[in-house]
Amino acid sequence: MLLGQLLLAQGALTQPDIDRALAEQARVEPAPRLGTLLIRHGVVSETTLYEALTRQLGLPQWQAGAHEELQRQAAAALGTRLALPEALARRWLAFTCPQGTAALALVACDPLQPELLEHVQRLAAGRIVQPMLATSQEMLQALAALYIGAAQAPAALAGSIDLRRLAQDAPIVAFVASLLARGTDLGASDIHVEAAAEGFAIRYRVDGELRYAETHARAQFDAVVSRIKLIAGLDIAERRLPQDGRFSTRAAGIDTEVRVSVIPGVQGESVVLRLLPKTAQRRFQLDALGLEADHLALLGQWLGAPDGIILVTGPTGSGKSTTLYAALAATDVAGTRVLTVEDPVEYQLPGVTQFQVQADIGFTFPAALRAILRHDPDTIMIGEIRDTETARIAIQASLTGHKVLSTLHTNDAASAYVRLVDMGIEPFLLAASVRGVIAQRLIRRHCRHCAVPLPLAELPPKLVQAAAALGLDAADYRGLRPVGCARCSGTGYRGRTGVHEFLPTTDRLRQLLAGGDISPRALRACAPARFRPLQHDGLLKFWQGQTSVAEVLSLPSGETALEAEP
């Protein structure tokens, strides 16, 4: 089968993707490889492409971890007539390695490139040439190890090479495209590019944890950072000040918005790429947030009210924005006017008018809110309440008949009221305007391919007692234990779900606020009987077989702490 047919058969791309690449291939002279164009367009990741090439061509794939002996043999052959000269090795991203007296291995990103193959056949002098495929990332690492003495110091590299030209070289373009595609394949939320004294590392944040570290030669670092800056519209020459930018790309076949943050460090610039896949908008459904039936019904009541404030609290990365977007997506945008003020706008929602804060020109949260209140809104979403002025305007908006959704950074739902009072908001205004507070966290879900049943008898007694207090029946127990497999990279987890704590502003809570007693403990005591702290909501998900005991115990416990041991 042709390469495009193979990728199409495995669902890695669509026919229009192939047609676009073929059309460009026909326009360019000399015609580039189809695979090169597919990676450049972000249609497939380099890993997916090389897996297909391995099947199509019947060639083995070289990987540093699995072929260390081959790399040692290549290093031993350097300087002999069987080794590729360094300049040609870097040009073609290839190296050669003698296999006894009868064969010569050729490891390259494109081992069938005619000019490279012809040169290697001359080197082989009668030996059989054995081609092996390798990704650009693997080859850059291998060449850095082979020619480590020839790597230039970072300062010398910056002074002697035009970084803009280098950032547009094909290997660097492919490296950054592959970096983004790998992050998408892994489901990463962030990619970290971190400088070190003798190289640089790439780490991916997957399911809230940093992992999958890759190390590369320092000689490529400036070019990689410059490439990222170039496509993000940042100043390549500026290395003393932090810079922020963004760009749109297509990575592993998924249209993705990428937010870029560059900060200068002692060893060199640190780069963080936040991946915001546009297909993530499918997550913006209330029934996809991990909400239990009673929480979903309560949120529906709050959203159905014509006014009032709904607050979502939690630390950075707890999914607050996703909850707000899902709430907006559930709003009738055809019959109501929905406006948002955000910093920054992460996803664009159809039917919703969104504004980006620009503090450098005075368009702050308070300024934006004052302006949009004259824009005839029905529902207002504020990305975050950061100061007293923003909080006051939000409360005034809710008291004048608007529905307001926003976020705060607090550990639990009750602390949101305390935080607003600390900001200078009068308690009676909170009692009159806030409909309820949602505290949330994200916990990892079991990998469905390797999780195994956890016998009920092995649970700590306190966990069983808490489950009984929640009304959970032993007959409904589906608890699992994480194991780890290739599909989840040995972690035992794949994906995350939300855990929530809903605290409505009840009549008892309003009376408490009016009396001035606003401690978190007293506020929680006013919660309805169905109130579930975060850890207990996590326990419910463990009982259903969604997550592990360890994940439940990692949640904030408040005054209802569960214990791992009796």
C-alpha positions, 0 to 999 in steps of 0.5 A, spaced: 500 500 500 502 507 498 503 511 505 497 515 504 493 509 504 496 506 510 495 512 514 488 513 511 486 505 513 489 506 520 485 513 521 491 517 522 488 522 517 483 524 512 483 524 504 482 531 504 489 531 508 492 527 503 489 531 497 492 537 500 499 534 501 499 531 494 497 538 491 503 541 494 508 536 492 506 537 485 507 544 485 514 544 489 521 542 485 524 538 487 518 534 490 519 533 497 517 526 500 509 526 502 511 524 509 515 530 510 509 534 508 504 531 512 509 532 518 510 539 516 502 540 515 501 537 522 497 532 519 500 526 523 506 526 528 512 523 526 511 517 531 505 515 527 508 516 520 514 512 522 510 506 524 507 506 518 513 507 514 516 501 517 510 497 515 510 500 508 517 499 507 519 493 511 525 497 514 527 496 522 526 502 526 532 505 530 531 507 537 537 509 541 534 505 547 534 499 544 540 499 539 545 502 544 550 497 541 549 499 534 551 507 536 557 504 540 559 501 534 558 507 529 562 511 534 568 506 534 567 507 526 568 515 526 574 517 522 574 511 518 572 510 511 566 507 513 563 513 516 559 519 514 563 525 514 560 529 520 557 535 515 554 530 511 551 526 517 548 533 519 545 535 513 542 528 511 540 526 519 544 520 518 550 515 520 553 509 518 555 503 522 559 497 519 556 490 521 562 485 521 565 485 514 559 484 510 554 489 511 554 497 513 548 499 517 545 506 514 541 509 520 537 516 517 530 519 517 530 518 510 535 512 508 532 511 501 534 518 499 537 517 492 543 522 494 545 519 501 544 512 498 548 513 493 554 516 497 553 510 502 554 505 497 560 508 495 563 508 502 560 501 503 565 498 497 561 492 496 558 491 503 550 490 503 547 497 505 542 495 511 537 501 511 534 503 518 529 508 519 529 513 525 525 520 527 528 526 527 528 527 534 532 520 535 537 522 530 538 529 533 540 526 539 544 520 536 548 525 532 549 530 538 552 524 542 556 521 536 559 528 535 559 531 542 566 534 541 564 538 535 558 542 539 559 549 539 558 553 546 551 556 546 554 563 546 558 561 540 552 558 536 548 565 537 554 569 535 556 565 529 549 563 526 543 567 523 538 564 528 532 566 523 535 562 518 537 556 522 530 556 525 527 555 518 532 549 516 528 543 515 530 539 521 528 544 526 522 545 523 520 538 523 523 537 530 518 543 533 512 540 529 514 533 532 514 536 539 507 539 538 505 532 535 508 528 540 504 532 546 498 532 542 499 524 541 500 524 549 494 528 551 499 533 554 496 540 557 503 543 557 510 542 553 516 544 557 523 546 554 528 547 559 535 549 558 541 545 562 548 546 562 550 541 557 543 540 553 536 541 554 530 537 556 523 536 554 518 534 558 510 533 557 505 535 563 500 529 562 494 528 567 497 533 571 504 530 572 510 532 568 513 526 565 516 523 558 523 527 559 527 527 553 534 530 553 537 533 546 544 537 544 545 544 547 547 545 540 540 545 537 537 549 543 537 556 540 535 554 534 529 550 537 527 556 541 528 561 535 523 557 531 518 557 537 519 564 537 518 565 530 511 562 529 509 565 536 510 572 533 516 573 538 522 577 538 528 572 536 533 577 538 530 579 545 533 574 551 533 578 557 525 579 558 519 575 558 515 574 552 508 571 551 505 569 544 500 564 541 499 561 534 495 556 531 497 549 528 495 543 526 498 537 530 497 530 529 491 532 525 488 536 531 487 543 530 490 546 536 491 553 539 498 554 542 500 559 548 507 560 548 511 563 555 518 564 554 522 567 561 530 568 561 533 563 566 541 562 568 542 556 563 538 559 558 531 561 556 525 557 559 519 555 554 512 553 556 507 551 550 500 550 553 496 546 548 489 548 547 486 543 542 480 545 538 477 539 539 477 540 546 470 543 545 467 537 545 468 537 553 464 543 554 458 539 556 455 539 563 454 531 563 462 530 561 465 534 567 464 528 572 458 531 575 454 526 579 447 527 578 445 531 584 450 536 582 448 536 575 441 538 577 443 543 582 447 546 577 442 546 572 437 550 577 443 555 578 444 556 571 436 557 570 435 563 574 435 569 571 440 573 575 445 571 581 453 569 581 455 562 580 463 561 583 468 556 581 474 555 585 480 551 586 487 552 584 490 553 577 489 547 573 483 544 576 479 545 570 475 551 573 475 554 566 472 548 562 467 548 567 465 555 566 465 554 558 461 548 559 456 552 563 456 557 557 455 552 552 449 550 556 446 557 555 441 559 550 445 563 546 440 564 541 435 567 546 440 571 550 446 575 550 452 572 553 459 576 554 465 574 557 471 578 559 478 573 560 485 573 560 487 570 556 481 567 551 482 560 551 477 557 547 472 561 542 465 559 543 460 560 538 454 565 539 458 568 545 462 575 545 468 574 548 473 580 550 481 579 552 483 583 557 489 588 555 492 591 562 498 594 558 493 599 555 488 600 561 483 595 558 483 591 565 477 587 568 474 592 571 474 597 565 472 591 561 466 590 566 464 597 566 464 597 558 460 590 557 454 592 562 452 598 557 452 592 552 446 589 554 448 583 556 444 577 560 450 573 562 457 575 564 463 570 565 469 573 568 475 569 567 477 571 574 475 575 580 482 578 582 481 584 586 476 588 590 473 593 584 472 587 580 468 583 585 464 589 586 462 590 579 460 583 579 456 583 585 452 590 582 451 586 575 448 580 579 443 585 583 441 589 577 438 582 573 444 579 570 447 572 571 455 572 573 459 566 572 466 567 575 472 563 578 476 564 585 483 561 587 480 558 594 481 551 597 474 549 598 467 552 597 466 555 604 473 559 603 470 563 597 465 567 601 471 568 606 476 570 601 470 575 598 469 578 605 477 579 606 477 583 599 472 588 602 465 585 600 460 586 605 457 579 607 450 582 606 451 583 599 454 576 598 448 573 601 443 577 596 448 575 590 451 569 590 447 563 588 452 558 590 460 556 590 463 550 586 470 547 589 473 542 584 479 538 583 481 533 577 483 526 579 486 521 574 482 515 571 484 508 571 487 506 565 481 501 563 486 496 559 490 494 566 486 496 572 484 490 576 479 489 581 480 491 589 477 486 594 472 490 598 475 487 604 482 490 603 479 497 604 481 501 610 475 501 615 475 508 615 474 508 608 468 503 608 465 507 614 465 513 610 462 509 604 456 507 608 455 514 611 454 516 603 449 511 602 454 507 598 452 499 598 457 494 598 453 490 592 454 496 588 462 496 589 466 496 583 473 498 586 479 497 582 487 498 583 491 501 578 497 496 575 500 500 569 501 497 562 504 500 555 498 504 553 498 508 560 506 508 560 506 504 566 502 509 570 496 505 571 492 512 569 489 515 563 485 521 563 482 525 568 475 527 571 472 532 575 471 532 583 466 537 586 463 540 592 457 544 591 455 549 597 449 553 595 447 559 599 441 557 603 437 561 608 441 558 614 447 561 610 444 567 609 443 568 616 450 566 618 453 572 613 448 577 616 450 575 623 458 576 621 460 569 623 463 567 616 468 562 618 469 556 613 467 551 619 461 555 620 459 556 613 460 548 612 455 547 617 449 551 614 450 546 608 444 542 606 444 534 608 446 532 601 452 536 601 459 532 599 466 535 601 471 533 595 474 527 598 467 524 599 465 526 592 472 522 590 470 516 594 464 516 590 468 515 584 472 510 587 466 506 588 464 506 581 471 504 579 473 510 576 479 512 580 484 509 585 484 510 593 491 514 592 487 519 588 481 520 593 486 521 599 490 526 595 484 530 595 483 536 600 480 533 606 477 539 611 474 536 617 472 529 614 479 526 613 479 519 610 485 515 612 489 510 608 490 506 615 485 504 621 
